[in-house]
Every structure is written in structure tokens, then in C-alpha cells.
Amino acid sequence: MKYLFTAICLFDLISCHNSCKREGDTETSIYITDDIIIKDKVKARDSIFNYDYYEKFLQKLISTNRYIFVPLSEFDTTYSSEKIVIGIRHDIDYDISSAVRFARREYRNGIRAVYYFLNTADYYGIAKRDTIIRNPSVLAYMKKIQNEYNHEIGWHNDLVTCQIVYNLDIKKYLSKELAWLDSNGIRISGSSYHGSEYCYTYKYVNTYIWKGFIKNYNFENYDSVFFDGYYVRIIKFNYTDFGFKYEAEQLNPTYFFADVFYIDNKRWNMTMFDWDSLKPGDRVIILTHPALWD
């Protein structure tokens, strides 16, 4: 399903004219640029999957003084015999406003997380055959999350899709894109793979772009994909070729939770786990998809 960024704007953004003076965040508004302001007091439509509930969950964990929170670039090197290590990861599939709301709440509670931006999403650019027309305003969101809220920015890997569906030269495209981000002060350490509708249609996983990653037998097209009447070979790279220090799927936590998992036909949420059962030395990764909240 394709969600247009312009449609999201109608609900989540207040537009200003060029004369609008830049201000600091308030209790009700988050200022991205003079022209982009995100409303931050939205009516909760779900009793659990809402921003206030998420913040209360974080505050409950913090109050116990049992946890160390780190972005995933530090997860593999952070161990403790006295506390529990938690890495929080956010895959930004299509709703950038929700991601900023998460980032703000974590920041004001002293938590650093990682936000993976998706280059085939409308907030990042317009993806077409043979090209992706970049939306430069994505930098303002990245800088807000990285520079003001002190979070890590990551690459949400849709690279097999970029090669197969959009016919991009991955080495050239990704190198250019990462160089552009770096030249604008955006520091990217790692990636996490995206599961788009194309993955389910054409039976591949985006980690298949990386050499040595294990085949998922529910997605059998590991080496090539039949697309538009032809078999297209997946060109593979080492993720380190592009300066990535890690791929999120290779990290090895004691527990991994995600808001897209289902238990007894119910979507996983924070109430389904006894957090008091965690022991010092345990290492936990929590994955959310901000677009699925509120």
C-alpha cells in the first residue's frame, strides 16, 4: 500500500508562510523549519499504541534504575553485569511526523535511539523507474532528530527493491546518497532492512543485497528475481563497502521485541512482557514502526 507524504501533511503539519518566525518547540508544536511545524498534541486513537503511553512506559523503566539505553551503533559493544542494556530502534516506513514525536519523548527522558530513514518513502523522495528524485526537506527532519534530539540516524535498506523495481545502479546510487548525507552533517553508522510490498510480491528480502546473509525460505529469490518478464540477478555487496558498521539484523540481543509481531493473534505491545523478569546482563532490542502508532 502506498501512502503519500502530502496526505500525511494534511493531518500532521501546520504550514507557515516565509514570514513565519522560527521558534523553539512548545508543549503542542515541534518546529522542523519555519515552514514545517508538527502538531504534538494529538488525540489518542488507541489505548496502548499512542505517544503518551509509550513515554510512560519509558519513564517506568527509567524509574527502576535497572537499564542502560544505547543506540544500536553502541549495542554490540555495550555490556553490563549490573544492568540491562536496551537498544531502541525505529523503522520510519512512511510517516515522518510520528517518528519526530517519538524522538522528542525519548530525548526529554534522556534516551538515545536510532531512526532508520527509508529512501523509497515519499517523505524522502519520489521513486520512479531509473531514478529517485530526492526531497531535500528530509534533511531538516534528520537534523532535528540527530542534532537537537541527539539520536542516531540509520539507513532503512530497500536496496533490492531499488535494483529490481527501480533499476538503479546500487553502488553508484548508494555511494552518492550517503556522500550527500555526510556532506550535510548526517552521520550514518548502520542499516536495517525494509519489508516492502514488493518483497512479498516478488519473494525476496532486502538483506539479500549483502553478501553472506542467510536465505529466508519463505522468500526464495536469494540470487535473482523474476520481474517484468525477466530474471534479474541481485548484485551483492559487503555492507562495509559503504561504510556501514552494522546491519541491525546481525545484532544478537537476549530478547528482541517488535510492534509488528503477533502473539495469539494480537499485535505485540509493551504490556505483553514482564519487564521485572529481566536480569542484569540481559540485552534487549525494541523495534517500533512509528507509522503504526496513533
N, C-alpha and C positions, 0 to 999 in steps of 0.2 A: 504494500500500500504506500502511495506517495503522499507526503504531507508537505504542503507549500509553506515556506517561511513567511510569505506575505500574509497567509491566513493566520498564522500564529501572531503576527504583529497586530492584527485587529483586536485580539483579546488581551495580549500581554504588554503591549508597548504604548506609551503616550508619546505622540510626535510633537516636537517643538520646531519653531522656525529658527533661522540662523541667528536671530537676535536673542534666543534663549540663553541665559547666563548659566554656565556650568556651576553646579553646586555639589556639596558633599551628599552622601547617602542620608536619607531620613528613615524614620520608622516605617514609612509607607512607600518609599521610592528608592530605586537603585539607579544611579546615574552612570551610564556607559559612555555616552558622549553628550554634547549639547543637544543633539537631535534624537537621542535614543534613551528613554527612561523606562525602566521596568517597574511595574506596579508590584509591590511586595506585601500587600495585604489582600490576599485573595481568599474567597470563601472556600473552605474545605469541602470537597465533594466526596471524600472518603474518610472514614473514621481512623484509618491507620496510615494509608498511603498519602500523607499530607506533610507539608514542611514543618509545621509546629510539632507534630508527633515525632518526626524524625529528630528535631532539635531536643525534645525532651528525652528521647532515647539516648542521644549523645551525652546529655547532662547527667543522666542516671549513671552511665558508665564512668564518666569523669569523677563523679562524687565518691566512687569507691576507691579511687587512687590505686587501682589494680592494673591499669593499662598504659601502654606506650603507643601513641599513634604516629605512624610514619607514612610518607608517600611511597609508592611501590618501587621507586628508584633506590630506596634505602631498605626495602623489606628483606632482601636476601642477605644483607649484612648486619641486620639488627636482631640480636638475641638477648634474652634476659632470663636469668634463673629466678628472678624475684617478681617479675611482672609478665603480663600477657601482651604480646605485640599485635597490634591491629593495623592493617593497611586498608584504606577505603578507596575504592575505585568507582568512577562514574563514566559510563559509556554514553556520550551525547549523540543519540541517534538522529533526532530531528528538532527537538525543542531546546533551543539555547537559553531561553528565559528561565526555564525550570532549573537548568544547570547553575545559572548565576545565583538563584535563590538558595540552592544547596551550598554553594561555595561561601556565600555570606554567612550562613548559620554556622558552618564549620569554623570559619575564621574567627568569629566572635566568641567561639568556645575554645580557641587555641589549638585547633586541629588542622593538620595539613593532609590533603588528599591529592588524588590525581584525576584530571579531567581529560578524556580522550576525545579529540575533535575529529569529526568524520568529513573527509574531503568531498564525498559524493552527496552530502546533505545540502539542502537549499540554503541554509544559513552560511555555508562555506562557499558555495559556487553553483553554477548551472552545469550539470554533467550532460554532455552530448557525445555522439559518436565522433571520435577523433580529437576531442578536446574537453576540458573542463574550464569554464570561464569563471575565474576566481572573483569572489565578492570581497573587496578589500576591507569592508567593515568588520569582517570576522576578527581582524587584529585587535579591534577595540575590546571585544569580549575576552579574547585571550589575555590581553594586558590587564584587564580588570581582575580576572581570576588569578593570574600569575603575580602581577606586581602589587596590586592592592590587597588581595586576599591571601597571598603567599602560598598558593597551591602549585602543584606540578602540572604541566601541560603534556599530554601524550598524543600519539597518532593512532586514530581508530582505523585499523587496517582493513580496507576494502579493495586491496590491490589486485586480487584475481579478477574481481569484477571490473576494475579499471582496465585490465588487459583484455579480458574476453569480451565484455559487453561494450566498453567504450574504446577499445582498440588503441590503448595508449602504450607507448614505449616506457615500461615501468622504470627502468634505470634512469632514463633521461628525465621523465616526469617527476619521480620522487626526489631525485637529487636536486632538481630545480626548485621544487616546492619547499624542501627542507632548508635550502640555502636562502630562499626568500624569507621564511620564518625566522631563521637565525639572524639575517640582516636587519630584521625588525625587533630583535631582542627577545624572541620567543625561544626558550630553551627546551628542547625535546629529548628525553632520555630513553623512552621506550614506546612500545606499541601494544595494542590489544586488538584481536581480530573482531570484525563486524560480521554478523549473520544477517545478510540482506535477503530480500525475497528471491533474488537471483540465485543465491546459494541453494535454496530449497527447490527451485525450479530446475536448475542445471546440475545439482548434486555435487557441489564442491564446498570446501571450507577455505576461507581466506588465508589461513596459515599454510596452505599448500604452496604459496609463493616462496616460502622459506625452505631451504634445504634441510633435510633431516627431521622434519616434523612428521609425526605419526599419522598414518591414514585412519580416518574415521569411516568405518564400513557402512554407515548409513549414508555417507556421502562418497560414493565410489570413484568419482572422477578426480583422481590424485595427480595424474600425469597430463591428461588432456580433457577438454570439454567439447561436446558436440553443440555448436552454436551457429545458428543461421545457415544450416546446411553443410557445415564443415567441422572437422575435428581441429581444434586449436590447442596446440601444446602449451602447457603452463611453463613459462620461463621462470626458473628458480634462482634465488639469491640467498646469501647469508644475511641475516638481519644486521649483522655487524658491518656489512658493506656500506650501510647508510648511516652508521654512527649510533644505531640503537644499542643500548646497553642490555636490554632485556625484552622479551616478549612475555606479556602477562600470563599467558597460559603455561609457561615453563616454571613459574614460581611454585614453591612447594609448601603451602600452609598446612597446619594441622586440621583446620576447618576452612571450608570455602562456602559462603552463602551468597545467593543471588536472588534478586526480586523477580526473576523470570523462571525460577524453579517452581515445581508444583509438588505438593505433598498432600495425598488424599484428595486430589482434585482442587486444592486450594493453593493459591499463589503464596510463595514463601514470604513471610514478614517477620519482623524482629520479635514478635511475641511467641513464635513457634520454637524458640530455643531457650534453654535455661542457662543464662549467662553466668550465673553463680557456679555452674558446674565446670567452668574453665579453670585450668590450673596454671600457676606460674610456669613459664617456659612454653606454653601454648602459643601458636602463631595463627592468626585469623585474617582472612581477606573477605571483605564485604563488597559486593558489586551491586550498584543500583543503576537503573536507566531513568534518569530524571524525567524523560518524556512520559513515563508511565505513572507519574505521581501528580495528584490533583488534576 
